[in-house]
């Protein structure tokens, strides 16, 4: 018997016992990675929004305490 180094053609595994993997899945970049990246982008957008709101509130409070509010 020959030794196979191809994950999609493993020796000793009958046909259909192992799912054929794409190159991205073999590199651990499967479909789940897209969901992880989307979740990270959502968290980042939420954080940026909160930071902007906090900065705007601090800016408004700073102008109100100076008495130099613009009209």
ZIFEN-V316706 format. One record per helix or strand of 2 or more residues. SS is the DSSP state (H for helix, E for strand). FROM is the first residue (numbers start at 1). TO is the last residue. If there is no record, write none. Layout:
BEGIN
ss=SS from=FROM to=TO
ss=SS from=FROM to=TO
END
This chain:
BEGIN
ss=H from=7 to=9
ss=H from=23 to=26
ss=H from=31 to=66
END
